[in-house]
Amino acid sequence: MALCLKYCIRFLFLVLLLTIFQTACSLFSDASEYGERIPPSSLIDLLAKEKDSVTIRFGTFLGNEKRNYYGDSASGRLDVIWKLFLGSGSTIVSAEKGEEEWYGAGWTGQPLVVDENGKTFLLQGAFDHHLKKIDASNGNIVWEYLYDDILKGTGTIWVNDSAENPEDRILILQGSRKGLKNPIAAKRAESYRAVSYFSGKEIWRMNVSQTASYSRDVDASALIFKDTAYIGLENGRFIAFEPGRKIRKNDSVNYPCVFEDHQLYSKTDADKHGGNLVTESSPVRIGDHIYIAAGSGHVYGYNLHTRALDWDFFIGSDIDGTPVVTGDSCLLVAVEKQYIQGKGGVYKLNPRRDPEHAVDWYYPVNDFQFSSWKGGVIGSVAVNDAYNIDGAHPCMAAFTGIDGYLTVVSYDRTRTDTLVKGSDGIKKYLTPIVLFRQRIGSSISTPLFVQDKLIAGGYGGIHLYRYDQAGIFNTLDYYSGIFEATPVADQGKIYAASRDGFLYCFGDTSGIRADQQDIIPKVIPAQVVHVQNSAANQEIKTKKSVVSIATETKEIKKAKAAPVVAPKVETPKVLSATPPSGKTSHLVAGAFRVKTNAESSVIAWQKKGVAATMMLNANLYYVILASSPSSDIIQERQAEMHQKFGVDAWIFVK
């Protein structure tokens, strides 16, 4: 017995020595997974320097794990400080439509914000297939990383202080569409990737598997909790993975370590929705649960202890928006009008109750045909909790609908005299008290509360409001344009990407003297670092190309063009809808991605005696009922259309 114990001790001692030797060797080896190693002392010094120099100001979609923070401050004006042309790229939405060219950036498309060595930088995904690091002071591009398709979502910044390679310490986890040339049944659709914040080099990529869903894109923004990332993919799966742990495959491509994979739909959902089982929303956390809204029509709760889906509120519609956590730990869930009998709108759910009794209230919005949508709320809901610390203001929630209305409600107060039908068109629920409602045009963007201001973008432009302690809203400013993407506010600036091809920096330029106006940058940078996405050979190229507003490229001219296109039909002489030159207000009845659909709508309006025309603007075909340089005339025409035809047309200024 003693002899056996003696040999066991010797064996354990030898194992310990071998482990120490292997660890020492690995620290100074040229391991292929990480490239050249840095000696421990130098690495510690370098990481310490980096930690002091980098601050993540806004690192995920809607700011945090509750998705209820939108930036620190915004000015009271929407002056254009600078704008950067993001470019354009091709994508395939469907086999029927074929390849399309999209400009700028769209839904959700919210910039991320980082401070580095006293300077502020933005991380913006764009339709030109690139993720871009941008100097926030002037719009200069620092580097670009090329994906296989357009980037339609918002990334998440992952900080790993224990990273052995300094380049791996801060990563941007960003998704894209599946790949321009990839069929749905392709062996790989590597549409989710990690890119180094410092260099723009690819660190790893993830293959999104084929499922019963017709998509393999990634729009969502990952939630980071205790060094683990959680995200829903458009293949209808909810996964957990380690962003800081890479696994090298035989083809020299790095992949993250995915250790959980949950299906977010049932066979019944697939029968009802077909392949539209797409999960586009980002997960949120309340205590020991993560919640995610799925395109299959469910809001699921994932238990961090049991690692199982143990809460399921069924709505049945295609849910696109991200749930948002309120100050009383409830969920605000946007509902699209699709696959349901009732109207789309917004639910307030209390996840501490069983799903059958989880509804606190429902706010329905009017059905309205816009592009391929039939109504409801596509974007997420905003709350003012982060800016209402002392409780001086009402607890407010804001959302924009396809029906064209911006609505602000008191999320903790309901009407006692009214019950409304829920999304199924049968069950009745309480409804919240409305504080403010204004028509701004159809929108899928998420509005922002920032201090005492509300920012709301959409297909008619960006609106800026101020509100007081009584919940009274007043308009501060307006900027015309097409804004699908969600803006972000930082240090008095508002950054917002547009479908017109540009990323805008808005703020207050009134304090800048006339002789300093040329200081305001209005050019695309002279030097851009492009990073190839080949994992085998990540070559960095420097491309010197200057594109200014004064000397535009053919691409910019194409993006800015907005010709009026009229179908070949006889037009009744009621009111000329041909936009005059200069700033013009247009009354819009709808916008379509497919030209023939817009032409059909124009013909239908002309048969009603309305001189409708069609206008192409940022790759959308607008059905115009009237145009005039006088906003008063257009507002009168808007009221007339509502009274005569029951249509809620919206006003677009260009």
Wavefront OBJ file of the C-alpha trace (Angstrom):
o trace
v 0.000 0.000 0.000
v 2.807 2.410 0.927
v 4.753 1.446 -2.224
v 1.693 2.118 -4.395
v 1.210 5.517 -2.790
v 4.885 6.339 -3.376
v 4.633 5.623 -7.132
v 1.378 7.600 -7.396
v 3.063 10.667 -5.879
v 6.001 10.371 -8.298
v 3.618 10.045 -11.245
v 1.650 13.136 -10.243
v 4.892 15.099 -9.826
v 6.020 14.139 -13.357
v 2.628 15.165 -14.787
v 2.932 18.529 -13.031
v 6.427 19.121 -14.481
v 5.225 18.190 -17.970
v 2.279 20.595 -17.703
v 4.538 23.465 -16.617
v 6.947 22.735 -19.502
v 4.138 22.671 -22.089
v 2.674 25.944 -20.786
v 6.056 27.687 -20.937
v 6.623 26.477 -24.481
v 3.208 27.597 -25.635
v 3.815 31.128 -24.379
v 6.743 31.585 -26.742
v 5.790 29.306 -29.639
v 4.522 30.284 -33.080
v 1.201 28.551 -32.537
v -0.734 28.703 -35.811
v -4.018 29.559 -34.093
v -2.814 32.867 -32.670
v 0.222 33.741 -34.783
v 3.359 35.132 -33.117
v 3.132 35.172 -29.338
v 4.128 38.151 -27.192
v 6.220 37.520 -24.063
v 4.041 37.690 -20.928
v 5.604 40.874 -19.513
v 5.199 42.813 -22.777
v 1.681 41.464 -23.215
v 0.641 42.640 -19.752
v 2.039 46.117 -20.404
v 0.307 46.330 -23.783
v -3.071 45.178 -22.481
v -2.859 47.571 -19.540
v -2.220 50.433 -21.938
v -5.157 49.371 -24.132
v -7.512 49.103 -21.167
v -6.730 52.665 -20.180
v -7.204 54.004 -23.705
v -10.476 52.351 -24.834
v -13.973 52.919 -23.443
v -17.066 51.258 -24.937
v -19.700 53.998 -24.933
v -22.377 52.129 -26.875
v -21.612 48.478 -27.521
v -24.778 46.681 -28.639
v -28.193 47.266 -30.208
v -30.217 49.673 -28.011
v -27.341 50.089 -25.620
v -27.422 47.288 -23.064
v -28.843 43.889 -22.119
v -32.239 45.456 -21.379
v -32.225 47.298 -24.755
v -33.334 50.529 -23.069
v -30.376 52.952 -23.370
v -29.875 55.151 -26.451
v -26.959 57.492 -25.731
v -25.907 60.210 -23.289
v -27.092 63.436 -24.949
v -28.467 65.035 -28.122
v -28.640 68.646 -29.262
v -31.882 70.439 -30.058
v -31.047 70.806 -33.762
v -30.621 68.529 -36.760
v -27.953 70.485 -38.633
v -25.790 68.257 -40.831
v -22.269 68.408 -39.387
v -20.943 65.825 -41.852
v -22.230 63.014 -44.000
v -20.340 60.012 -45.308
v -21.326 58.089 -48.423
v -21.515 54.469 -47.286
v -21.817 53.080 -50.793
v -24.099 50.443 -52.252
v -24.143 46.710 -52.678
v -26.025 43.913 -54.376
v -28.187 41.380 -52.606
v -30.865 38.826 -53.472
v -34.109 39.037 -51.498
v -35.921 36.380 -53.500
v -35.468 34.366 -56.690
v -38.474 36.169 -58.148
v -36.976 39.645 -57.669
v -33.419 38.604 -58.444
v -30.408 40.758 -57.649
v -31.079 44.216 -56.201
v -28.848 47.208 -55.482
v -29.268 48.766 -52.017
v -27.717 52.052 -50.842
v -26.485 53.201 -47.435
v -27.712 51.207 -44.444
v -31.090 50.112 -43.141
v -32.884 48.189 -40.440
v -31.586 47.841 -37.737
v -28.283 49.498 -38.641
v -27.532 51.325 -35.376
v -23.921 52.601 -35.060
v -21.783 51.438 -32.135
v -19.655 54.051 -30.323
v -16.160 53.676 -28.835
v -13.721 56.152 -27.258
v -10.075 55.443 -28.018
v -7.161 57.622 -26.904
v -9.448 60.625 -26.508
v -11.139 60.202 -29.894
v -14.583 58.812 -30.658
v -15.152 56.168 -33.315
v -18.261 54.582 -34.834
v -18.727 50.994 -36.016
v -21.256 50.893 -38.847
v -22.451 47.988 -40.982
v -23.498 49.008 -44.489
v -25.210 47.752 -47.624
v -21.922 47.894 -49.557
v -20.993 44.600 -47.770
v -18.542 46.317 -45.392
v -18.236 46.806 -41.663
v -16.591 50.206 -41.162
v -14.677 51.872 -38.355
v -15.299 55.627 -38.696
v -13.795 58.691 -37.021
v -16.854 60.331 -35.417
v -15.340 63.813 -35.572
v -15.187 64.018 -39.357
v -16.560 60.866 -41.003
v -13.144 59.523 -42.042
v -13.043 55.746 -42.486
v -10.276 54.048 -40.489
v -10.746 50.528 -41.874
v -13.323 48.391 -43.686
v -13.918 44.659 -43.501
v -15.627 42.955 -46.456
v -18.479 40.444 -45.961
v -20.119 38.252 -48.607
v -23.389 40.230 -48.616
v -25.047 43.354 -47.228
v -24.978 44.080 -43.475
v -28.501 44.705 -42.233
v -28.195 44.388 -38.453
v -26.273 45.875 -35.525
v -23.170 44.357 -33.981
v -22.119 43.751 -30.382
v -18.695 44.633 -28.977
v -17.056 41.869 -26.958
v -14.216 42.750 -24.556
v -11.968 39.892 -23.455
v -9.330 41.108 -20.984
v -7.833 37.614 -20.762
v -7.115 37.389 -24.494
v -3.608 36.082 -25.197
v -3.400 37.999 -28.469
v -3.979 41.766 -28.042
v -5.718 41.872 -31.423
v -8.377 39.545 -29.977
v -9.081 41.677 -26.897
v -11.888 43.776 -28.418
v -14.031 42.131 -31.092
v -17.061 43.286 -33.065
v -19.560 40.428 -33.432
v -21.487 41.355 -36.568
v -23.903 39.544 -38.864
v -24.815 39.927 -42.519
v -27.075 38.369 -45.102
v -26.156 34.795 -46.024
v -24.000 35.570 -49.038
v -24.850 36.931 -52.446
v -23.946 33.759 -54.331
v -24.964 31.219 -51.688
v -28.146 29.206 -52.350
v -30.205 28.352 -49.275
v -28.906 24.781 -49.401
v -25.250 25.804 -49.660
v -22.757 23.863 -47.572
v -21.845 27.058 -45.746
v -23.470 30.393 -45.026
v -20.837 32.112 -42.880
v -22.940 35.159 -42.157
v -21.785 35.814 -38.578
v -18.246 36.925 -37.858
v -15.887 38.419 -35.301
v -13.692 41.295 -36.453
v -10.854 42.879 -34.472
v -11.730 46.405 -33.356
v -8.090 47.480 -33.629
v -7.122 46.140 -37.048
v -10.333 45.225 -38.872
v -9.045 41.678 -39.389
v -11.295 38.645 -39.194
v -10.862 36.575 -36.021
v -13.497 33.886 -36.638
v -16.613 33.173 -38.669
v -19.727 31.099 -37.968
v -21.637 28.858 -40.352
v -25.413 29.367 -39.955
v -26.940 25.962 -40.612
v -29.818 25.219 -42.961
v -33.167 24.559 -41.251
v -36.862 24.748 -42.118
v -36.436 28.563 -42.147
v -35.870 30.139 -45.546
v -33.112 32.418 -44.211
v -29.560 31.926 -42.996
v -28.875 35.622 -42.341
v -27.933 37.204 -39.005
v -29.630 40.515 -38.135
v -29.601 40.275 -34.344
v -27.197 41.771 -31.831
v -25.709 39.281 -29.379
v -26.252 39.579 -25.622
v -23.104 39.053 -23.524
v -23.520 37.554 -20.062
v -20.643 36.151 -18.003
v -18.293 35.675 -20.963
v -20.962 33.879 -22.990
v -22.767 35.280 -26.009
v -26.448 34.523 -26.719
v -28.097 35.274 -30.044
v -31.013 34.275 -32.249
v -30.213 33.470 -35.881
v -32.477 33.827 -38.885
v -32.491 30.043 -39.316
v -34.786 29.980 -36.284
v -32.172 28.827 -33.759
v -31.120 30.342 -30.422
v -27.487 29.618 -29.608
v -24.962 30.176 -26.830
v -21.258 30.376 -27.671
v -17.860 31.525 -26.409
v -16.657 34.503 -28.471
v -13.145 34.297 -27.024
v -12.534 30.632 -27.790
v -11.563 29.777 -31.344
v -11.577 26.342 -32.922
v -9.439 25.894 -36.003
v -10.783 23.611 -38.718
v -8.833 21.723 -41.363
v -9.430 24.504 -43.900
v -7.606 27.026 -41.679
v -10.807 28.923 -40.835
v -11.463 29.818 -37.201
v -14.897 29.133 -35.704
v -16.277 30.015 -32.252
v -17.182 27.336 -29.736
v -20.991 26.910 -29.860
v -22.166 24.800 -26.934
v -25.962 25.285 -27.003
v -28.487 25.283 -29.842
v -32.265 25.588 -29.297
v -35.032 25.523 -31.915
v -37.420 28.503 -31.811
v -40.332 27.002 -33.732
v -42.522 23.920 -33.881
v -43.881 21.891 -36.787
v -47.217 23.699 -36.350
v -45.432 27.048 -36.743
v -43.760 25.802 -39.929
v -47.122 24.687 -41.304
v -48.611 28.162 -40.674
v -45.646 30.322 -41.617
v -43.994 28.176 -44.259
v -40.304 29.074 -44.248
v -40.867 32.427 -42.529
v -39.497 31.247 -39.199
v -36.885 33.978 -39.168
v -35.609 35.315 -35.832
v -34.398 38.895 -36.300
v -34.766 40.266 -32.776
v -31.994 40.576 -30.198
v -32.197 38.821 -26.814
v -32.739 40.678 -23.513
v -32.094 39.648 -19.910
v -34.185 39.974 -16.756
v -32.572 38.275 -13.768
v -31.937 34.598 -14.471
v -33.857 34.571 -17.760
v -33.081 35.665 -21.298
v -36.060 36.521 -23.505
v -36.210 36.501 -27.275
v -38.976 37.137 -29.798
v -39.073 34.669 -32.667
v -40.408 34.982 -36.186
v -42.467 31.880 -35.506
v -44.743 34.053 -33.331
v -43.408 33.155 -29.870
v -41.736 35.149 -27.103
v -39.513 32.605 -25.382
v -37.875 32.678 -21.963
v -34.540 30.871 -21.587
v -33.535 29.792 -18.070
v -29.845 30.473 -17.383
v -29.795 27.837 -14.614
v -31.498 24.933 -16.355
v -30.328 26.032 -19.839
v -33.768 25.349 -21.258
v -36.636 27.296 -22.813
v -39.214 27.282 -20.001
v -41.496 30.263 -20.835
v -43.495 30.673 -24.045
v -45.957 33.456 -24.834
v -47.577 32.725 -28.195
v -48.677 35.619 -30.431
v -48.630 33.948 -33.819
v -47.433 36.872 -35.948
v -44.035 37.405 -37.495
v -42.272 39.282 -34.684
v -39.394 41.443 -35.918
v -38.729 43.949 -33.136
v -36.523 43.307 -30.131
v -38.315 43.070 -26.748
v -37.450 45.970 -24.431
v -37.296 45.759 -20.630
v -39.227 48.364 -18.643
v -38.405 49.829 -15.239
v -40.903 47.444 -13.620
v -39.164 44.425 -15.225
v -41.741 43.756 -17.913
v -41.352 43.288 -21.665
v -42.626 45.560 -24.419
v -43.067 43.466 -27.553
v -43.807 44.847 -31.032
v -46.293 42.865 -33.147
v -46.417 42.877 -36.939
v -49.736 42.447 -38.773
v -49.035 39.052 -40.368
v -50.561 35.592 -39.789
v -52.981 37.051 -37.209
v -56.678 37.951 -37.303
v -56.386 41.066 -35.140
v -54.319 44.203 -35.516
v -50.607 44.510 -34.924
v -49.350 46.729 -32.123
v -47.480 46.510 -28.808
v -47.871 44.135 -25.845
v -46.696 44.744 -22.309
v -45.935 41.320 -20.835
v -45.087 40.432 -17.247
v -42.790 37.370 -17.500
v -43.073 36.669 -13.764
v -46.572 35.354 -14.460
v -47.450 32.292 -16.493
v -47.888 33.066 -20.214
v -51.670 32.680 -20.091
v -51.931 35.642 -17.690
v -48.841 37.625 -18.710
v -50.523 40.501 -20.595
v -50.658 43.824 -18.729
v -52.000 45.723 -21.759
v -52.163 45.829 -25.541
v -52.036 48.833 -27.853
v -53.304 48.062 -31.400
v -52.320 50.199 -34.398
v -54.349 50.613 -37.559
v -53.854 48.260 -40.476
v -51.989 49.968 -43.300
v -50.418 48.625 -46.498
v -46.851 49.854 -46.936
v -44.458 48.007 -49.235
v -44.849 44.331 -48.248
v -46.157 45.132 -44.739
v -49.846 45.138 -43.848
v -49.532 47.012 -40.576
v -48.348 46.663 -37.001
v -45.033 47.685 -35.437
v -41.817 46.391 -37.014
v -39.157 48.231 -35.012
v -38.655 48.069 -31.267
v -40.253 50.156 -28.511
v -38.236 52.832 -26.675
v -38.598 53.698 -22.979
v -37.328 56.711 -21.031
v -36.258 54.779 -17.903
v -32.521 55.486 -18.309
v -33.243 59.241 -18.254
v -35.966 59.273 -15.592
v -33.839 58.483 -12.573
v -35.651 60.822 -10.187
v -39.100 59.892 -11.530
v -39.830 63.511 -12.478
v -41.270 62.466 -15.847
v -43.972 59.927 -16.675
v -42.814 56.373 -17.415
v -43.057 56.530 -21.193
v -42.836 54.137 -24.126
v -42.591 55.302 -27.756
v -43.014 53.380 -31.007
v -43.640 54.029 -34.695
v -46.011 51.944 -36.778
v -46.480 51.026 -40.400
v -49.655 53.148 -40.161
v -47.370 56.203 -40.022
v -47.984 57.311 -36.439
v -45.447 57.989 -33.715
v -47.166 57.085 -30.439
v -46.037 57.742 -26.874
v -47.883 55.988 -24.042
v -47.582 55.854 -20.283
v -46.461 52.247 -19.908
v -47.373 51.954 -16.207
v -50.891 53.403 -16.475
v -53.917 51.987 -18.281
v -57.324 53.303 -19.218
v -60.126 52.117 -16.965
v -62.901 52.802 -19.476
v -61.656 50.834 -22.475
v -60.801 47.265 -23.436
v -59.241 46.470 -26.808
v -58.969 43.281 -28.825
v -55.590 41.601 -28.774
v -53.557 40.397 -31.725
v -55.797 37.350 -32.159
v -58.832 39.606 -32.652
v -60.689 37.799 -29.845
v -59.264 38.279 -26.369
v -59.683 41.719 -24.810
v -57.107 43.566 -22.744
v -56.526 46.869 -20.992
v -54.815 49.556 -23.077
v -52.326 52.251 -21.954
v -52.932 55.983 -21.629
v -51.733 57.852 -24.744
v -49.591 60.925 -24.052
v -48.633 61.937 -27.585
v -49.483 60.821 -31.111
v -48.371 62.379 -34.383
v -48.258 61.236 -37.971
v -44.653 61.170 -39.231
v -44.939 58.610 -42.034
v -44.465 54.858 -42.054
v -41.448 53.637 -40.148
v -39.615 50.490 -39.103
v -36.960 52.412 -37.162
v -36.825 52.429 -33.360
v -37.288 55.897 -31.768
v -34.907 57.126 -29.074
v -35.452 58.821 -25.742
v -32.359 60.848 -24.797
v -32.625 63.021 -21.670
v -35.650 65.286 -22.363
v -35.703 64.616 -26.116
v -37.353 62.101 -28.425
v -35.851 61.238 -31.812
v -37.978 59.372 -34.350
v -36.880 58.372 -37.840
v -38.787 56.813 -40.715
v -39.454 56.908 -44.432
v -40.489 60.554 -44.144
v -37.358 61.784 -42.334
v -36.153 62.342 -38.774
v -38.224 64.266 -36.225
v -36.764 65.772 -33.047
v -38.971 66.641 -30.049
v -38.569 67.951 -26.519
v -40.920 66.890 -23.716
v -41.552 68.289 -20.261
v -42.424 66.764 -16.879
v -46.111 66.708 -17.779
v -45.427 64.624 -20.882
v -46.123 67.504 -23.293
v -44.168 67.220 -26.575
v -42.991 70.067 -28.821
v -41.224 69.798 -32.177
v -37.646 71.075 -32.212
v -36.454 70.138 -35.699
v -37.024 67.937 -38.733
v -34.747 66.554 -41.466
v -36.196 65.033 -44.621
v -34.914 61.656 -45.747
v -35.394 57.893 -45.644
v -34.249 56.402 -42.348
v -34.871 52.690 -41.752
v -31.888 52.362 -39.431
v -32.056 53.242 -35.752
v -29.957 56.319 -34.805
v -27.687 56.686 -31.784
v -27.036 59.807 -29.674
v -23.611 60.592 -28.261
v -22.086 63.742 -26.756
v -24.644 66.059 -28.326
v -24.527 64.403 -31.765
v -27.032 62.127 -33.483
v -25.665 59.557 -35.924
v -28.102 57.975 -38.367
v -27.665 55.919 -41.541
v -30.037 56.454 -44.448
v -31.260 54.530 -47.465
v -30.080 57.465 -49.603
v -26.545 56.081 -49.248
v -25.199 58.324 -46.490
v -24.374 58.138 -42.803
v -25.311 61.477 -41.204
v -23.870 63.259 -38.200
v -26.502 65.711 -36.893
v -25.961 68.396 -34.281
v -25.969 72.122 -33.616
v -23.752 74.188 -35.935
v -25.226 77.559 -34.926
v -22.176 78.398 -32.830
v -19.755 77.984 -35.736
v -18.726 81.297 -37.320
v -19.166 81.847 -41.041
v -15.396 81.886 -41.573
v -15.154 78.468 -39.913
v -17.827 76.708 -41.973
v -15.204 75.042 -44.132
v -13.985 73.262 -40.993
v -17.151 71.159 -41.008
v -16.059 68.055 -42.934
v -18.130 67.208 -45.979
v -15.926 64.623 -47.703
v -15.317 60.939 -47.697
v -11.812 60.328 -46.280
v -8.719 60.322 -48.432
v -7.396 57.060 -47.010
v -9.330 53.879 -46.270
v -7.895 50.605 -44.997
v -9.653 47.663 -46.659
v -9.383 44.223 -45.068
v -9.971 41.098 -47.123
v -12.161 38.446 -45.521
v -10.027 35.471 -46.470
v -9.220 33.674 -43.237
v -6.240 31.931 -44.830
v -4.555 35.178 -45.843
v -5.859 38.349 -44.179
v -4.135 40.906 -46.358
v -4.565 44.600 -45.617
v -4.715 46.942 -48.574
v -4.625 50.709 -48.520
v -6.921 52.351 -50.992
v -6.520 56.055 -51.694
v -9.740 57.425 -53.105
v -11.314 60.778 -52.375
v -15.016 61.275 -52.971
v -16.422 64.676 -52.084
v -19.800 66.285 -52.373
v -18.249 68.777 -54.810
v -16.851 66.044 -57.086
v -19.260 63.143 -56.877
v -18.675 59.677 -58.253
v -21.148 58.035 -60.574
v -22.333 55.890 -57.646
v -23.234 58.915 -55.538
v -25.008 60.592 -58.439
v -26.993 57.419 -58.984
v -27.895 57.251 -55.278
v -28.993 60.870 -55.159
v -31.091 60.761 -58.313
v -34.860 60.731 -57.729
v -36.562 60.741 -61.128
v -40.334 60.906 -61.456
v -41.566 57.835 -63.301
v -45.172 57.795 -64.527
v -46.912 54.681 -65.880
v -48.232 54.779 -69.424
v -51.874 55.413 -68.591
v -54.157 58.363 -69.138
v -54.046 60.623 -66.093
v -57.214 62.511 -65.054
v -56.601 66.242 -64.647
v -57.366 66.665 -60.963
v -54.111 67.861 -59.400
v -50.673 67.692 -60.929
v -48.487 65.398 -58.864
v -45.309 66.204 -60.752
v -42.864 67.557 -58.161
v -41.679 71.088 -58.979
v -38.034 71.962 -58.669
v -36.598 72.801 -55.246
v -37.921 71.756 -51.831
v -41.259 70.083 -52.298
v -43.793 68.414 -50.029
v -45.196 65.165 -51.403
v -48.290 63.291 -50.243
v -47.349 59.603 -50.238
v -49.870 56.756 -50.326
v -47.313 53.964 -50.230
v -43.774 52.852 -51.052
v -42.811 49.669 -52.852
v -39.596 47.836 -53.600
v -41.154 46.253 -56.693
v -41.891 48.704 -59.506
v -44.886 46.803 -60.918
v -46.615 46.871 -57.521
v -46.199 50.655 -57.370
v -47.526 50.996 -60.920
v -50.609 48.958 -59.996
v -51.233 51.258 -57.034
v -50.855 54.345 -59.235
v -53.379 52.981 -61.742
v -55.833 52.182 -58.918
v -55.605 55.762 -57.624
v -56.031 57.231 -61.097
v -59.208 55.200 -61.544
v -60.482 56.957 -58.405
v -59.872 60.315 -60.080
v -56.609 61.157 -58.293
v -53.656 62.283 -60.434
v -51.203 59.865 -58.848
v -47.649 59.453 -60.098
v -44.634 57.405 -59.097
v -41.296 58.653 -57.797
v -38.152 56.589 -57.394
v -36.283 57.539 -54.239
v -33.469 55.511 -52.644
v -34.548 52.309 -54.410
v -38.154 52.616 -53.251
v -41.025 53.483 -55.592
v -43.215 56.114 -53.920
v -46.862 56.493 -54.947
v -47.415 60.279 -54.953
v -50.957 61.651 -54.658
v -49.991 65.335 -54.688
v -46.928 67.579 -54.614
v -46.512 71.261 -53.805
v -43.885 73.661 -52.467
v -46.548 74.718 -49.956
v -46.814 72.420 -46.939
v -50.215 73.953 -46.109
v -51.630 72.819 -49.449
v -50.323 69.292 -48.922
v -51.767 69.140 -45.399
v -55.146 70.168 -46.780
v -54.832 67.498 -49.451
v -53.889 64.965 -46.770
v -57.064 65.727 -44.812
v -59.111 65.532 -48.032
v -57.706 62.087 -48.885
v -58.519 60.848 -45.397
v -62.074 62.183 -45.504
v -62.831 61.051 -49.049
v -61.046 57.691 -49.234
v -60.214 56.832 -45.603
v -56.501 56.665 -46.450
v -53.831 57.930 -44.059
v -51.319 59.265 -46.593
v -48.117 60.745 -45.204
v -46.014 63.757 -46.109
v -42.479 63.475 -47.462
v -40.323 66.545 -48.132
v -37.601 66.469 -50.760
l 1 2 3 4 5 6 7 8 9 10 11 12 13 14 15 16 17 18 19 20 21 22 23 24 25 26 27 28 29 30 31 32 33 34 35 36 37 38 39 40 41 42 43 44 45 46 47 48 49 50 51 52 53 54 55 56 57 58 59 60 61 62 63 64 65 66 67 68 69 70 71 72 73 74 75 76 77 78 79 80 81 82 83 84 85 86 87 88 89 90 91 92 93 94 95 96 97 98 99 100 101 102 103 104 105 106 107 108 109 110 111 112 113 114 115 116 117 118 119 120 121 122 123 124 125 126 127 128 129 130 131 132 133 134 135 136 137 138 139 140 141 142 143 144 145 146 147 148 149 150 151 152 153 154 155 156 157 158 159 160 161 162 163 164 165 166 167 168 169 170 171 172 173 174 175 176 177 178 179 180 181 182 183 184 185 186 187 188 189 190 191 192 193 194 195 196 197 198 199 200 201 202 203 204 205 206 207 208 209 210 211 212 213 214 215 216 217 218 219 220 221 222 223 224 225 226 227 228 229 230 231 232 233 234 235 236 237 238 239 240 241 242 243 244 245 246 247 248 249 250 251 252 253 254 255 256 257 258 259 260 261 262 263 264 265 266 267 268 269 270 271 272 273 274 275 276 277 278 279 280 281 282 283 284 285 286 287 288 289 290 291 292 293 294 295 296 297 298 299 300 301 302 303 304 305 306 307 308 309 310 311 312 313 314 315 316 317 318 319 320 321 322 323 324 325 326 327 328 329 330 331 332 333 334 335 336 337 338 339 340 341 342 343 344 345 346 347 348 349 350 351 352 353 354 355 356 357 358 359 360 361 362 363 364 365 366 367 368 369 370 371 372 373 374 375 376 377 378 379 380 381 382 383 384 385 386 387 388 389 390 391 392 393 394 395 396 397 398 399 400 401 402 403 404 405 406 407 408 409 410 411 412 413 414 415 416 417 418 419 420 421 422 423 424 425 426 427 428 429 430 431 432 433 434 435 436 437 438 439 440 441 442 443 444 445 446 447 448 449 450 451 452 453 454 455 456 457 458 459 460 461 462 463 464 465 466 467 468 469 470 471 472 473 474 475 476 477 478 479 480 481 482 483 484 485 486 487 488 489 490 491 492 493 494 495 496 497 498 499 500 501 502 503 504 505 506 507 508 509 510 511 512 513 514 515 516 517 518 519 520 521 522 523 524 525 526 527 528 529 530 531 532 533 534 535 536 537 538 539 540 541 542 543 544 545 546 547 548 549 550 551 552 553 554 555 556 557 558 559 560 561 562 563 564 565 566 567 568 569 570 571 572 573 574 575 576 577 578 579 580 581 582 583 584 585 586 587 588 589 590 591 592 593 594 595 596 597 598 599 600 601 602 603 604 605 606 607 608 609 610 611 612 613 614 615 616 617 618 619 620 621 622 623 624 625 626 627 628 629 630 631 632 633 634 635 636 637 638 639 640 641 642 643 644 645 646 647 648 649 650 651 652 653 654
